[in-house]
Amino acid sequence: MHMLFHRPLLLAILLILLLLGNVFAFVKLTTDPSKFLSAYPRMTMNTLTTLKAIQALNVLAIVGIWYFQKWGAWLALALALLVLALDIHYSIWYHAVVVVLLGGLTAHAVITNWPMFH
């Protein structure tokens, strides 16, 4: 089995991608909120604040999964479902597809390695 820092390769790659994506999105929402709000006019600054909080919590969940903590996996699942609901509500279809695909791959990697979690 390939390991990156003593993690299964698929899980490590997904966690690194998720970490980069969440940090990038947090920075983008923080530095240019007006661009995001103009693209999705039904959103408010409160929604953006919620999205930034979700991304910060996602980073926490990713760290938890990196260290094989079950709470990290459960937190990631809950946040993915919340983001998917927001994507559907605000009709952000491209991101909904990304959440489903990456969430499914991450769920597969976590379930496959569940015995390593504590």
All heavy atoms as an XYZ file, in Angstrom:
942
protein
N       0.849     -1.176      0.000
C       0.000      0.000      0.000
C       0.895      1.241      0.000
O       1.846      1.344      0.752
C      -0.907     -0.015      1.239
C      -1.788      1.200      1.313
S      -2.783      1.410      2.824
C      -3.279     -0.210      3.266
N       0.592      2.200     -0.865
C       1.348      3.439     -0.906
C       0.935      4.316      0.261
O      -0.238      4.448      0.565
C       1.075      4.194     -2.201
C       1.618      3.506     -3.393
N       0.879      2.594     -4.110
C       2.832      3.569     -3.974
C       1.617      2.144     -5.105
N       2.794      2.710     -5.048
N       1.913      4.889      0.891
C       1.605      5.772      2.018
C       2.323      7.103      1.820
O       3.453      7.138      1.377
C       2.091      5.160      3.338
C       1.426      3.853      3.672
S      -0.218      4.110      4.259
C      -0.226      3.040      5.649
N       1.631      8.181      2.099
C       2.221      9.502      2.119
C       2.109      9.977      3.557
O       0.994     10.175      4.055
C       1.494     10.449      1.171
C       1.976     11.894      1.148
C       3.416     11.943      0.624
C       1.077     12.743      0.286
N       3.247     10.102      4.202
C       3.247     10.466      5.613
C       2.435      9.457      6.419
O       1.656      9.809      7.284
C       2.726     11.877      5.843
C       3.432     12.926      5.047
C       2.829     13.532      3.962
C       4.721     13.305      5.374
C       3.484     14.491      3.222
C       5.387     14.269      4.640
C       4.770     14.867      3.564
N       2.564      8.198      6.067
C       1.889      7.090      6.750
C       0.379      7.120      6.577
O      -0.361      6.721      7.456
C       2.263      7.039      8.229
C       3.724      6.965      8.459
N       4.476      5.847      8.148
C       4.605      7.881      8.922
C       5.740      6.084      8.438
N       5.850      7.309      8.898
N      -0.074      7.641      5.433
C      -1.489      7.637      5.106
C      -1.675      6.933      3.762
O      -0.814      7.024      2.900
C      -2.039      9.057      4.965
C      -2.605      9.589      6.254
C      -1.789     10.766      6.724
N      -2.012     11.052      8.124
C      -1.148     10.711      9.065
N      -0.085     10.023      8.798
N      -1.352     11.063     10.306
N      -2.804      6.273      3.566
C      -3.086      5.711      2.246
C      -3.035      6.827      1.197
O      -3.500      7.947      1.447
C      -4.497      5.144      2.393
C      -4.618      4.872      3.872
C      -3.834      5.962      4.544
N      -2.493      6.524      0.042
C      -2.229      7.544     -0.978
C      -3.487      8.296     -1.404
O      -3.474      9.531     -1.455
C      -1.544      6.905     -2.198
C      -1.095      7.862     -3.286
C      -0.105      8.877     -2.728
C      -0.488      7.093     -4.446
N      -4.569      7.582     -1.710
C      -5.796      8.258     -2.137
C      -6.295      9.213     -1.058
O      -6.646     10.359     -1.342
C      -6.888      7.244     -2.484
C      -8.252      7.846     -2.848
C      -8.159      8.702     -4.111
C      -9.295      6.756     -3.014
N      -6.302      8.776      0.175
C      -6.763      9.618      1.272
C      -5.873     10.850      1.415
O      -6.366     11.973      1.555
C      -6.797      8.823      2.585
C      -7.349      9.556      3.799
C      -8.791      9.989      3.588
C      -7.240      8.673      5.043
N      -4.562     10.657      1.347
C      -3.630     11.787      1.470
C      -3.838     12.797      0.350
O      -3.898     14.009      0.593
C      -2.195     11.284      1.481
N      -3.969     12.319     -0.881
C      -4.172     13.220     -2.023
C      -5.477     14.001     -1.865
O      -5.510     15.222     -2.050
C      -4.152     12.430     -3.346
C      -2.738     11.935     -3.637
C      -4.678     13.279     -4.498
C      -2.649     10.934     -4.774
N      -6.543     13.309     -1.515
C      -7.831     13.983     -1.341
C      -7.780     15.021     -0.229
O      -8.311     16.125     -0.377
C      -8.928     12.962     -1.061
C      -9.349     12.118     -2.261
C     -10.219     10.956     -1.809
C     -10.069     12.972     -3.289
N      -7.152     14.686      0.882
C      -7.082     15.643      1.999
C      -6.274     16.872      1.630
O      -6.636     17.995      1.989
C      -6.516     14.961      3.239
C      -7.411     13.884      3.857
C      -6.708     13.219      5.029
C      -8.758     14.448      4.265
N      -5.185     16.676      0.894
C      -4.379     17.819      0.458
C      -5.181     18.690     -0.505
O      -5.190     19.925     -0.386
C      -3.049     17.340     -0.155
C      -2.158     16.752      0.948
C      -2.336     18.477     -0.882
C      -0.960     15.974      0.451
N      -5.887     18.072     -1.454
C      -6.729     18.837     -2.387
C      -7.832     19.588     -1.650
O      -8.105     20.761     -1.940
C      -7.341     17.907     -3.435
C      -6.409     17.367     -4.497
C      -7.137     16.351     -5.374
C      -5.841     18.496     -5.343
N      -8.469     18.919     -0.700
C      -9.530     19.565      0.073
C      -8.986     20.728      0.903
O      -9.613     21.787      0.995
C     -10.235     18.552      0.971
C     -11.099     17.522      0.243
C     -11.529     16.413      1.205
C     -12.302     18.174     -0.401
N      -7.826     20.536      1.477
C      -7.210     21.613      2.258
C      -6.920     22.820      1.371
O      -7.283     23.958      1.713
C      -5.926     21.119      2.931
C      -5.165     22.158      3.743
C      -5.982     22.598      4.948
C      -3.833     21.609      4.181
N      -6.288     22.579      0.234
C      -5.978     23.678     -0.692
C      -7.250     24.364     -1.176
O      -7.316     25.599     -1.231
C      -5.162     23.156     -1.876
C      -3.750     22.680     -1.559
C      -3.120     22.026     -2.785
C      -2.894     23.824     -1.049
N      -8.265     23.587     -1.516
C      -9.518     24.165     -1.987
C     -10.207     25.026     -0.949
O     -10.700     26.120     -1.250
N     -10.219     24.559      0.298
C     -10.861     25.334      1.356
C     -10.094     26.607      1.682
O     -10.696     27.658      1.896
C     -11.049     24.468      2.604
C     -12.278     23.614      2.507
O     -13.380     24.083      2.715
N     -12.100     22.346      2.157
N      -8.779     26.525      1.712
C      -7.978     27.723      1.986
C      -8.145     28.729      0.844
O      -8.342     29.928      1.074
C      -6.493     27.351      2.210
C      -5.623     28.588      2.244
C      -6.344     26.554      3.504
N      -8.080     28.238     -0.406
C      -8.254     29.115     -1.564
C      -9.621     29.802     -1.524
O      -9.723     31.019     -1.723
C      -8.102     28.323     -2.862
C      -8.424     29.111     -4.092
C      -7.513     30.031     -4.594
C      -9.647     28.956     -4.741
C      -7.815     30.775     -5.730
C      -9.957     29.696     -5.870
C      -9.036     30.613     -6.371
N     -10.685     29.043     -1.263
C     -12.029     29.615     -1.228
C     -12.174     30.623     -0.091
O     -12.782     31.684     -0.268
C     -13.060     28.503     -1.092
N     -11.585     30.317      1.065
C     -11.652     31.240      2.198
C     -10.986     32.563      1.829
O     -11.541     33.640      2.071
C     -10.978     30.628      3.434
C     -11.093     31.483      4.661
C     -12.188     31.353      5.489
C     -10.116     32.412      4.984
C     -12.321     32.139      6.636
C     -10.228     33.200      6.106
C     -11.339     33.072      6.942
N      -9.804     32.485      1.228
C      -9.081     33.702      0.831
C      -9.875     34.460     -0.225
O     -10.008     35.687     -0.151
C      -7.667     33.347      0.329
C      -6.998     34.548     -0.332
C      -6.813     32.828      1.483
N     -10.426     33.749     -1.191
C     -11.197     34.395     -2.259
C     -12.422     35.108     -1.696
O     -12.717     36.240     -2.081
C     -11.607     33.363     -3.296
C     -12.227     33.956     -4.519
C     -12.446     32.912     -5.581
C     -13.090     33.544     -6.797
N     -13.235     32.621     -7.890
N     -13.144     34.448     -0.790
C     -14.326     35.074     -0.198
C     -13.957     36.252      0.694
O     -14.720     37.203      0.817
C     -15.125     34.056      0.615
C     -15.871     32.994     -0.171
C     -16.554     32.025      0.780
C     -16.889     33.613     -1.110
N     -12.793     36.174      1.315
C     -12.363     37.241      2.221
C     -11.854     38.456      1.456
O     -12.134     39.593      1.835
C     -11.271     36.712      3.174
O     -11.810     35.601      3.896
C     -10.819     37.774      4.147
N     -11.119     38.214      0.380
C     -10.479     39.328     -0.333
C     -11.375     39.968     -1.394
O     -11.163     41.126     -1.737
C      -9.171     38.875     -1.007
O      -9.461     37.805     -1.907
C      -8.156     38.440      0.022
N     -12.356     39.243     -1.913
C     -13.210     39.793     -2.965
C     -14.667     39.347     -2.816
O     -15.218     38.716     -3.715
C     -12.659     39.383     -4.333
C     -13.195     40.259     -5.453
O     -13.944     41.214     -5.164
O     -12.870     39.971     -6.623
N     -15.289     39.705     -1.699
C     -16.670     39.251     -1.490
C     -17.657     39.857     -2.488
O     -18.640     39.214     -2.853
C     -16.990     39.689     -0.058
C     -16.037     40.782      0.233
C     -14.803     40.490     -0.578
N     -17.393     41.075     -2.958
C     -18.339     41.717     -3.875
C     -18.448     40.946     -5.193
O     -19.531     40.871     -5.782
C     -17.938     43.166     -4.132
O     -16.647     43.218     -4.713
N     -17.354     40.371     -5.644
C     -17.391     39.585     -6.879
C     -18.286     38.362     -6.706
O     -19.084     38.036     -7.578
C     -15.988     39.158     -7.278
C     -15.925     38.414     -8.583
C     -14.510     38.100     -8.983
C     -14.492     37.348    -10.304
N     -13.137     36.991    -10.705
N     -18.163     37.702     -5.559
C     -18.985     36.524     -5.279
C     -20.445     36.914     -5.130
O     -21.335     36.252     -5.667
C     -18.465     35.817     -4.025
C     -18.905     34.393     -3.920
C     -18.237     33.398     -4.611
C     -19.987     34.033     -3.138
C     -18.635     32.073     -4.530
C     -20.394     32.722     -3.042
C     -19.715     31.738     -3.744
N     -20.701     38.002     -4.420
C     -22.083     38.449     -4.216
C     -22.730     38.886     -5.531
O     -23.926     38.676     -5.726
C     -22.135     39.583     -3.194
C     -21.855     39.184     -1.747
C     -21.758     40.410     -0.863
C     -22.908     38.218     -1.229
N     -21.957     39.466     -6.430
C     -22.536     39.864     -7.715
C     -22.844     38.638     -8.579
O     -23.782     38.652     -9.371
C     -21.623     40.842     -8.454
O     -20.418     40.213     -8.830
N     -22.055     37.585     -8.431
C     -22.313     36.364     -9.193
C     -23.533     35.612     -8.645
O     -24.222     34.918     -9.401
C     -21.085     35.454     -9.157
N     -23.783     35.747     -7.356
C     -24.906     35.069     -6.696
C     -25.681     36.110     -5.889
O     -25.528     36.210     -4.668
C     -24.407     33.926     -5.810
C     -23.598     32.936     -6.606
C     -22.211     32.949     -6.564
C     -24.229     32.028     -7.450
C     -21.463     32.068     -7.331
C     -23.495     31.148     -8.217
C     -22.117     31.174     -8.155
O     -21.381     30.307     -8.924
N     -26.514     36.899     -6.545
C     -27.159     38.051     -5.896
C     -28.105     37.701     -4.745
O     -28.400     38.570     -3.928
C     -27.919     38.737     -7.042
C     -27.962     37.764     -8.158
C     -26.858     36.783     -7.951
N     -28.559     36.454     -4.667
C     -29.440     36.080     -3.547
C     -28.655     35.932     -2.247
O     -29.239     35.900     -1.168
C     -30.169     34.776     -3.867
C     -31.222     34.964     -4.950
C     -32.013     33.718     -5.275
N     -32.060     32.728     -4.247
C     -32.080     31.417     -4.467
N     -32.036     30.946     -5.693
N     -32.138     30.553     -3.477
N     -27.350     35.840     -2.345
C     -26.522     35.692     -1.138
C     -26.368     37.032     -0.440
O     -26.452     38.082     -1.058
C     -25.141     35.151     -1.496
C     -25.129     33.710     -1.787
S     -23.420     33.127     -1.790
C     -23.703     31.423     -2.151
N     -26.093     36.948      0.853
C     -25.849     38.140      1.657
C     -24.463     38.028      2.287
O     -23.817     36.983      2.206
C     -26.899     38.251      2.776
O     -26.717     37.131      3.675
C     -28.322     38.257      2.226
N     -24.042     39.085      2.927
C     -22.760     39.034      3.658
C     -22.826     37.991      4.760
O     -21.825     37.338      5.061
C     -22.403     40.408      4.224
C     -21.887     41.384      3.181
S     -20.409     40.795      2.295
C     -19.189     40.883      3.570
N     -23.998     37.815      5.364
C     -24.148     36.777      6.394
C     -23.915     35.390      5.811
O     -23.324     34.527      6.461
C     -25.528     36.850      7.046
C     -25.651     38.023      7.987
O     -24.662     38.567      8.464
N     -26.880     38.430      8.237
N     -24.391     35.168      4.582
C     -24.160     33.884      3.923
C     -22.669     33.673      3.700
O     -22.145     32.575      3.936
C     -24.893     33.819      2.567
O     -26.273     34.105      2.761
C     -24.737     32.453      1.930
N     -21.973     34.727      3.265
C     -20.528     34.609      3.056
C     -19.798     34.336      4.363
O     -18.850     33.547      4.398
C     -19.968     35.868      2.392
C     -20.385     36.108      0.952
C     -19.680     37.327      0.384
C     -20.122     34.896      0.090
N     -20.241     34.951      5.425
C     -19.647     34.684      6.734
C     -19.863     33.221      7.119
O     -18.950     32.559      7.627
C     -20.252     35.622      7.800
O     -19.986     36.964      7.413
C     -19.660     35.348      9.172
N     -21.048     32.711      6.841
C     -21.348     31.299      7.109
C     -20.446     30.396      6.271
O     -19.895     29.411      6.772
C     -22.828     30.992      6.813
O     -23.638     31.822      7.656
C     -23.157     29.528      7.045
N     -20.278     30.734      4.994
C     -19.413     29.940      4.121
C     -17.963     29.944      4.613
O     -17.288     28.915      4.591
C     -19.477     30.451      2.675
C     -20.787     30.203      1.935
C     -20.761     30.879      0.571
C     -21.053     28.714      1.799
N     -17.502     31.087      5.071
C     -16.130     31.151      5.604
C     -16.001     30.304      6.873
O     -14.987     29.629      7.070
C     -15.714     32.600      5.857
C     -15.492     33.371      4.561
C     -14.855     34.710      4.774
C     -15.797     35.691      5.398
N     -15.242     37.057      5.518
N     -17.015     30.318      7.705
C     -16.987     29.481      8.918
C     -16.980     28.002      8.543
O     -16.250     27.207      9.153
C     -18.192     29.807      9.801
N     -17.770     27.636      7.530
C     -17.790     26.252      7.066
C     -16.410     25.848      6.566
O     -15.925     24.750      6.862
C     -18.864     26.054      5.977
C     -20.268     26.153      6.585
C     -18.673     24.726      5.245
C     -21.384     26.223      5.552
N     -15.760     26.728      5.817
C     -14.423     26.403      5.303
C     -13.414     26.255      6.432
O     -12.567     25.358      6.387
C     -13.982     27.457      4.287
C     -14.778     27.322      3.012
C     -14.833     28.591      2.200
O     -14.538     29.674      2.672
N     -15.248     28.449      0.956
N     -13.502     27.100      7.436
C     -12.601     26.970      8.586
C     -12.856     25.643      9.304
O     -11.917     24.938      9.685
C     -12.785     28.155      9.530
N     -14.113     25.287      9.476
C     -14.449     24.011     10.109
C     -14.021     22.835      9.230
O     -13.626     21.789      9.744
C     -15.945     23.941     10.412
C     -16.426     24.823     11.558
C     -17.945     24.862     11.614
C     -15.834     24.354     12.877
N     -14.098     23.011      7.916
C     -13.619     21.968      7.004
C     -12.131     21.709      7.197
O     -11.689     20.566      7.154
C     -13.893     22.339      5.543
C     -15.172     21.751      5.025
O     -15.606     20.692      5.456
N     -15.784     22.433      4.085
N     -11.372     22.770      7.395
C      -9.932     22.596      7.651
C      -9.741     21.783      8.923
O      -8.913     20.869      8.968
C      -9.209     23.961      7.720
C      -7.786     23.804      8.225
C      -9.215     24.631      6.339
N     -10.520     22.087      9.950
C     -10.463     21.320     11.194
C     -10.813     19.855     10.944
O     -10.138     18.942     11.438
C     -11.406     21.932     12.232
C     -11.437     21.278     13.603
C     -10.087     21.419     14.296
C     -12.536     21.905     14.446
N     -11.851     19.601     10.141
C     -12.255     18.231      9.815
C     -11.153     17.505      9.046
O     -10.875     16.333      9.305
C     -13.546     18.238      9.007
N     -10.515     18.199      8.114
C      -9.426     17.603      7.329
C      -8.266     17.209      8.240
O      -7.709     16.119      8.106
C      -8.977     18.581      6.223
C     -10.085     18.714      5.173
C      -7.663     18.129      5.578
C      -9.933     19.913      4.254
N      -7.927     18.076      9.174
C      -6.863     17.756     10.138
C      -7.277     16.531     10.960
O      -6.467     15.628     11.192
C      -6.540     18.967     11.041
C      -5.617     18.579     12.186
C      -5.921     20.091     10.215
N      -8.530     16.490     11.373
C      -9.018     15.334     12.128
C      -8.902     14.047     11.332
O      -8.443     13.021     11.848
N      -9.287     14.098     10.064
C      -9.182     12.904      9.228
C      -7.713     12.541      9.007
O      -7.352     11.360      9.016
C      -9.905     13.117      7.877
C     -11.407     13.281      8.108
C      -9.642     11.946      6.932
C     -12.178     13.712      6.872
N      -6.856     13.539      8.819
C      -5.418     13.279      8.627
C      -4.858     12.457      9.785
O      -4.042     11.571      9.612
C      -4.660     14.595      8.494
C      -3.209     14.407      8.193
C      -2.180     14.380      9.098
C      -2.619     14.195      6.903
N      -0.983     14.180      8.439
C      -1.226     14.065      7.095
C      -3.137     14.118      5.614
C      -0.350     13.854      6.033
C      -2.259     13.917      4.560
C      -0.891     13.782      4.783
N      -5.353     12.759     10.986
C      -4.911     12.035     12.184
C      -5.856     10.883     12.548
O      -5.838     10.407     13.682
C      -4.743     12.997     13.357
C      -3.521     13.874     13.176
C      -3.646     15.196     12.769
C      -2.242     13.367     13.377
C      -2.531     16.000     12.573
C      -1.119     14.151     13.186
C      -1.276     15.460     12.784
O      -0.159     16.243     12.581
N      -6.659     10.437     11.595
C      -7.553      9.289     11.750
C      -8.498      9.422     12.937
O      -8.721      8.468     13.687
C      -6.755      7.982     11.846
C      -5.924      7.702     10.622
C      -4.549      7.811     10.657
C      -6.535      7.333      9.435
C      -3.779      7.559      9.531
C      -5.775      7.083      8.302
C      -4.401      7.192      8.344
N      -9.080     10.594     13.087
C     -10.050     10.841     14.145
C     -11.458     10.693     13.565
O     -11.788     11.321     12.548
C      -9.879     12.253     14.715
C      -8.531     12.490     15.350
C      -8.348     11.643     16.592
O      -9.205     11.601     17.465
N      -7.216     10.959     16.664
N     -12.282      9.865     14.190
C     -13.640      9.654     13.694
C     -14.428     10.962     13.681
O     -15.227     11.192     12.770
C     -14.358      8.593     14.534
C     -13.835      7.205     14.277
C     -14.591      6.169     15.094
C     -14.026      4.780     14.808
N     -14.715      3.743     15.583
N     -14.214     11.819     14.674
C     -14.953     13.080     14.712
C     -14.663     13.911     13.462
O     -15.540     14.634     12.980
C     -14.667     13.881     15.984
C     -13.240     14.305     16.165
C     -12.292     13.695     16.940
C     -12.582     15.420     15.558
N     -11.091     14.360     16.843
C     -11.239     15.428     15.999
C     -12.993     16.422     14.681
C     -10.314     16.382     15.602
C     -12.067     17.382     14.271
C     -10.747     17.358     14.734
N     -13.447     13.824     12.925
C     -13.107     14.555     11.711
C     -13.922     14.072     10.525
O     -14.407     14.873      9.714
N     -14.083     12.764     10.434
C     -14.878     12.192      9.339
C     -16.348     12.599      9.471
O     -16.981     12.974      8.475
C     -14.733     10.678      9.335
N     -16.878     12.535     10.675
C     -18.289     12.906     10.875
C     -18.505     14.397     10.631
O     -19.513     14.799     10.047
C     -18.766     12.510     12.269
C     -18.869     11.021     12.432
C     -18.128     10.230     13.268
C     -19.740     10.133     11.724
N     -18.492      8.908     13.116
C     -19.483      8.821     12.174
C     -20.714     10.319     10.744
C     -20.165      7.708     11.689
C     -21.404      9.215     10.262
C     -21.123      7.930     10.726
N     -17.559     15.220     11.077
C     -17.661     16.664     10.844
C     -17.599     16.956      9.346
O     -18.386     17.764      8.827
C     -16.547     17.411     11.587
C     -16.512     18.928     11.421
C     -17.823     19.568     11.883
C     -15.319     19.509     12.184
N     -16.693     16.297      8.633
C     -16.583     16.500      7.185
C     -17.882     16.106      6.480
O     -18.340     16.813      5.568
C     -15.407     15.696      6.636
N     -18.489     15.012      6.895
C     -19.750     14.579      6.301
C     -20.848     15.611      6.537
O     -21.572     15.998      5.608
C     -20.167     13.218      6.869
C     -21.547     12.716      6.435
C     -21.601     12.480      4.933
C     -21.909     11.454      7.211
N     -20.976     16.070      7.765
C     -22.007     17.058      8.090
C     -21.810     18.347      7.294
O     -22.768     18.909      6.754
C     -21.994     17.352      9.595
N     -20.566     18.800      7.191
C     -20.282     20.034      6.463
C     -20.509     19.858      4.961
O     -21.017     20.775      4.301
C     -18.852     20.503      6.738
C     -18.599     20.959      8.182
C     -17.114     21.156      8.419
C     -19.393     22.216      8.505
N     -20.163     18.704      4.425
C     -20.397     18.444      2.997
C     -21.887     18.487      2.685
O     -22.313     19.060      1.670
C     -19.792     17.109      2.594
N     -22.691     17.903      3.563
C     -24.146     17.933      3.358
C     -24.693     19.359      3.462
O     -25.570     19.759      2.686
C     -24.845     17.010      4.352
C     -24.577     15.518      4.148
C     -25.177     14.708      5.299
C     -25.105     15.041      2.801
N     -24.163     20.138      4.395
C     -24.581     21.531      4.537
C     -24.200     22.340      3.297
O     -25.013     23.105      2.770
C     -23.958     22.143      5.797
C     -24.236     23.623      6.044
C     -25.736     23.897      6.126
C     -23.530     24.077      7.316
N     -22.978     22.165      2.812
C     -22.535     22.881      1.616
C     -23.376     22.460      0.410
O     -23.775     23.310     -0.400
C     -21.024     22.655      1.357
C     -20.614     23.144     -0.015
C     -20.203     23.340      2.435
N     -23.660     21.188      0.295
C     -24.490     20.720     -0.814
C     -25.884     21.362     -0.762
O     -26.412     21.806     -1.785
C     -24.591     19.192     -0.789
C     -25.334     18.556     -1.949
C     -24.684     18.886     -3.281
C     -25.391     17.043     -1.749
N     -26.447     21.448      0.427
C     -27.760     22.095      0.583
C     -27.688     23.577      0.188
O     -28.578     24.085     -0.505
C     -28.254     21.951      2.025
N     -26.616     24.262      0.598
C     -26.456     25.676      0.224
C     -26.247     25.822     -1.282
O     -26.800     26.748     -1.897
C     -25.292     26.297      0.991
C     -25.523     26.516      2.491
C     -24.232     26.915      3.184
C     -26.616     27.549      2.717
N     -25.455     24.916     -1.864
C     -25.246     24.964     -3.314
C     -26.561     24.812     -4.066
O     -26.824     25.526     -5.033
C     -24.275     23.860     -3.759
C     -22.838     24.149     -3.402
O     -22.514     25.307     -3.064
O     -22.019     23.213     -3.480
N     -27.384     23.896     -3.617
C     -28.690     23.684     -4.259
C     -29.578     24.901     -4.049
O     -30.221     25.397     -4.982
C     -29.347     22.391     -3.738
C     -28.544     21.177     -4.226
C     -30.811     22.311     -4.163
C     -28.910     19.866     -3.559
N     -29.601     25.412     -2.823
C     -30.434     26.577     -2.512
C     -30.062     27.786     -3.369
O     -30.934     28.511     -3.851
C     -30.323     26.930     -1.025
C     -31.085     28.150     -0.638
N     -32.464     28.163     -0.542
C     -30.669     29.409     -0.354
C     -32.858     29.380     -0.202
N     -31.798     30.155     -0.081
N     -28.750     28.006     -3.553
C     -28.284     29.164     -4.314
C     -27.982     28.835     -5.780
O     -27.435     29.661     -6.500
C     -27.050     29.774     -3.648
C     -27.397     30.461     -2.343
C     -27.010     29.910     -1.131
C     -28.130     31.641     -2.329
C     -27.336     30.535      0.071
C     -28.467     32.263     -1.137
C     -28.065     31.710      0.055
O     -28.394     32.329      1.232
N     -28.341     27.634     -6.204
C     -28.160     27.186     -7.593
C     -26.707     27.278     -8.056
O     -26.416     27.701     -9.175
C     -29.059     27.997     -8.536
O     -30.405     27.869     -8.172
N     -25.802     26.837     -7.215
C     -24.381     26.810     -7.578
C     -24.086     25.372     -8.009
O     -23.464     24.589     -7.285
C     -23.482     27.267     -6.409
C     -23.974     28.606     -5.861
C     -22.030     27.375     -6.866
C     -23.259     29.081     -4.622
N     -24.551     25.033     -9.187
C     -24.549     23.651     -9.638
C     -23.153     23.090     -9.852
O     -22.895     21.925     -9.534
C     -25.409     23.500    -10.888
C     -26.803     23.975    -10.633
C     -27.418     25.044    -11.209
C     -27.742     23.442     -9.688
N     -28.687     25.200    -10.691
C     -28.908     24.225     -9.750
C     -27.710     22.376     -8.794
C     -30.032     23.980     -8.980
C     -28.825     22.134     -8.022
C     -29.967     22.927     -8.119
N     -22.241     23.906    -10.393
C     -20.888     23.389    -10.628
C     -20.247     22.950     -9.314
O     -19.551     21.937     -9.257
C     -20.007     24.432    -11.341
C     -19.484     25.515    -10.435
C     -18.245     25.384     -9.819
C     -20.238     26.649    -10.155
C     -17.765     26.359     -8.955
C     -19.767     27.627     -9.302
C     -18.528     27.478     -8.708
O     -18.057     28.447     -7.858
N     -20.487     23.703     -8.259
C     -19.883     23.361     -6.973
C     -20.589     22.169     -6.348
O     -19.953     21.359     -5.663
C     -19.895     24.569     -6.027
C     -19.014     24.365     -4.834
N     -19.508     23.973     -3.616
C     -17.668     24.456     -4.698
C     -18.502     23.856     -2.763
N     -17.371     24.137     -3.406
N     -21.886     22.050     -6.569
C     -22.629     20.886     -6.063
C     -22.041     19.600     -6.650
O     -21.867     18.604     -5.943
C     -24.110     21.010     -6.395
N     -21.700     19.643     -7.932
C     -21.089     18.474     -8.578
C     -19.725     18.177     -7.946
O     -19.405     17.014     -7.656
C     -20.957     18.703    -10.103
C     -20.120     17.615    -10.754
C     -22.336     18.781    -10.744
N     -18.941     19.211     -7.695
C     -17.630     19.039     -7.060
C     -17.784     18.430     -5.667
O     -17.051     17.511     -5.292
C     -16.867     20.383     -6.992
C     -15.615     20.278     -6.132
C     -16.517     20.864     -8.393
N     -18.754     18.925     -4.901
C     -18.985     18.413     -3.546
C     -19.364     16.929     -3.600
O     -18.854     16.122     -2.817
C     -20.077     19.232     -2.813
C     -20.500     18.561     -1.525
C     -19.583     20.640     -2.536
N     -20.232     16.571     -4.524
C     -20.660     15.176     -4.625
C     -19.483     14.292     -5.032
O     -19.257     13.232     -4.435
C     -21.843     15.029     -5.607
C     -22.120     13.575     -5.926
C     -23.087     15.703     -5.030
N     -18.713     14.714     -6.034
C     -17.592     13.897     -6.503
C     -16.487     13.770     -5.452
O     -16.074     12.655     -5.107
C     -17.020     14.463     -7.801
C     -17.902     14.329     -9.034
C     -17.272     15.035    -10.224
C     -18.167     12.874     -9.351
N     -16.010     14.907     -4.951
C     -14.945     14.846     -3.937
C     -15.438     14.235     -2.637
O     -14.704     13.503     -1.971
C     -14.352     16.230     -3.691
C     -13.372     16.734     -4.736
C     -12.914     18.152     -4.405
C     -12.184     15.812     -4.877
N     -16.681     14.539     -2.275
C     -17.242     13.946     -1.066
C     -17.359     12.436     -1.183
O     -17.061     11.701     -0.242
N     -17.781     11.972     -2.348
C     -17.884     10.529     -2.571
C     -16.532      9.842     -2.534
O     -16.379      8.778     -1.914
N     -15.541     10.446     -3.186
C     -14.193      9.872     -3.155
C     -13.615      9.871     -1.741
O     -12.993      8.899     -1.309
C     -13.263     10.640     -4.096
C     -13.447     10.384     -5.584
C     -12.615     11.375     -6.400
C     -13.062      8.950     -5.927
N     -13.839     10.968     -1.028
C     -13.338     11.052      0.344
C     -14.052     10.040      1.238
O     -13.409      9.358      2.055
C     -13.512     12.478      0.901
O     -12.856     13.396      0.013
C     -12.909     12.612      2.291
N     -15.352      9.918      1.082
C     -16.106      8.925      1.860
C     -15.583      7.520      1.574
O     -15.398      6.724      2.500
C     -17.594      9.023      1.546
N     -15.322      7.229      0.300
C     -14.774      5.917     -0.054
C     -13.427      5.693      0.630
O     -13.183      4.625      1.211
C     -14.623      5.803     -1.573
C     -13.849      4.601     -1.999
N     -14.378      3.330     -1.944
C     -12.576      4.474     -2.444
C     -13.456      2.469     -2.360
N     -12.362      3.141     -2.663
N     -12.551      6.699      0.573
C     -11.222      6.560      1.190
C     -11.330      6.400      2.706
O     -10.588      5.622      3.310
C     -10.346      7.769      0.834
N     -12.253      7.127      3.329
C     -12.421      7.026      4.783
C     -13.012      5.668      5.152
O     -12.511      4.982      6.067
C     -13.312      8.183      5.314
C     -13.763      7.910      6.743
C     -12.551      9.503      5.229
N     -14.048      5.243      4.444
C     -14.691      3.968      4.756
C     -13.714      2.813      4.565
O     -13.655      1.893      5.382
C     -15.968      3.781      3.901
C     -17.034      4.773      4.363
C     -16.478      2.347      3.965
C     -18.192      4.932      3.392
N     -12.930      2.879      3.494
C     -11.948      1.836      3.210
C     -10.920      1.724      4.343
O     -10.448      0.641      4.660
C     -11.213      2.129      1.886
O     -12.197      2.171      0.837
C     -10.189      1.083      1.559
N     -10.602      2.854      4.952
C      -9.583      2.885      5.998
C     -10.174      3.072      7.390
O      -9.435      3.389      8.330
C      -8.573      3.999      5.687
C      -7.834      3.728      4.410
O      -6.988      2.839      4.357
N      -8.172      4.453      3.346
N     -11.474      2.868      7.541
C     -12.140      3.089      8.819
C     -11.487      2.370     10.000
O     -11.446      2.934     11.105
C     -13.615      2.743      8.699
C     -14.440      3.224      9.852
C     -15.041      2.465     10.795
C     -14.749      4.588     10.184
N     -15.722      3.261     11.688
C     -15.555      4.581     11.337
C     -14.426      5.827      9.615
C     -16.039      5.723     11.945
C     -14.915      6.987     10.216
C     -15.695      6.924     11.367
N     -10.967      1.153      9.821
C     -10.313      0.488     10.967
C      -9.130      1.266     11.541
O      -8.752      1.058     12.689
C      -9.851     -0.856     10.396
C     -10.772     -1.111      9.255
C     -11.068      0.242      8.675
N      -8.555      2.186     10.753
C      -7.432      2.990     11.243
C      -7.899      4.161     12.098
O      -7.099      4.795     12.782
C      -6.601      3.516     10.054
C      -5.999      2.407      9.207
S      -5.212      3.034      7.713
C      -3.693      3.673      8.407
N      -9.194      4.470     12.031
C      -9.739      5.632     12.750
C     -10.040      5.260     14.195
O     -10.405      4.139     14.515
C     -11.006      6.130     12.049
C     -10.740      6.929     10.812
C     -10.353      6.310      9.628
C     -10.870      8.313     10.819
C     -10.101      7.040      8.494
C     -10.616      9.048      9.676
C     -10.235      8.411      8.516
N      -9.882      6.245     15.062
C     -10.192      6.045     16.482
C     -10.884      7.281     17.036
O     -10.960      8.295     16.441
C      -8.937      5.728     17.288
C      -7.805      6.667     17.067
N      -6.947      6.529     15.998
C      -7.392      7.760     17.720
C      -6.052      7.504     16.023
N      -6.298      8.272     17.056
